[in-house]
Amino acid sequence: MVLPPAVTIREVGPRDGFQMEPSFIPTERKVEVIDALARTGLREIEVTSFVHPKAVPQLADAEEVMARLHRVRGVRYSALVPNQRGAVRAIEAGVDGVNVVVSVTESHSLSNARMTPEAAMAQAGLIARLCEEARVEAGIGFATALGCPFEGIPPYRVLEGMVGRAVEDLGYVRVSIADTVGMANPRLVRKTMDRLLAQFSEVTFCLHLHNTRNMGLANLLAGLEVGVTWFDSSVAGLGGCPFAPGASGNVATEDVVNMLHEMGVETGVRLDAYLEVAAAVRDLVGHADSGVLTAGPSSKLLGPYRPSASPGRVPS
């Protein structure tokens, strides 16, 4: 098994995680969580979404959250946007990056964005131009790329065509492939990402994985093995999609960091510090889906993690 020496983790808990919480989380508490996450060594945090307040009331305070953050040098603060109007709001609020999502399947696109994938791609083109003019980095994510609750697993040729258009016609170089409802398996992830990486070598691909059926870490490892070095994950395993039946939480960041460190893959995240934040988030929302948060990190039994240690801690 050949693994990369390091990966980038984009923390999506403040957006993907919080958007699923039924009770409104006060703005000051959101800011406290984001500030604490930024001090753990993370290099990128998706902090909110500039969606219409009626669509996702939990994130109605997007501008206020951005305004009140205590930014940490070296951390990239990005936000999800559903359309051109959302992108304008995000840019005016001072985000470092804009992330737009396009559903691969029509059923999910109509449920999630109330537009067809074709219309969503047109919006993505407008957003790319806005970001270029504002000198703000834009990324695109493809929802239901590895499984849709309405239509099953979309044909690879459909995903390939949409990625090709995003890259070749719209100029995106950061592309996220999402297992929106946790339907994927390691074989599917490996095959899909291997083909995409070979066809679009100039693109930085991200895997956005949900742990609905407890295959999140296995799917992450499959992507890692074929060369993916950028992953989305969420504090305390929070998250889901309010417009997709059965979409539960993202793979937990602390579980991802623990696994990668034990295999000798660096993340830059200080796990002990991160676990303090994860515990605070669990207490804030009243639940969590995280093995490491429950049992503690492997280092409690194996000793402290050292980046220079042999990968996998295999005895000599």
ABEGO torsion letter per residue (X at the ends): XBBBABBBBBBAAAAAAAAABABBBBAAAAAAAAAAAAAAGBABBBABBBBBAAABAAAAAAAAAAAABBBBBGBBBBBBBABAAAAAAAAAAGBABBBBBBBABAAAAAAAAGBBAAAAAAAAAAAAAAAAAAGBBBBBBBBGAAEBAAAEBBBAAAAAAAAAAAAAAAGBABBBBBBAAGABBAAAAAAAAAAAAAABAABBBBBBBBAAAGAAAAAAAAAAAAGBABBBBBBGGBEEBAABBGBBBBBBAAAAAAAAAAAGBBAGBBAAAAAAAAAAAAAAAGBBBBAAAAAEBAAAAAEBBBAABBBGGBBX
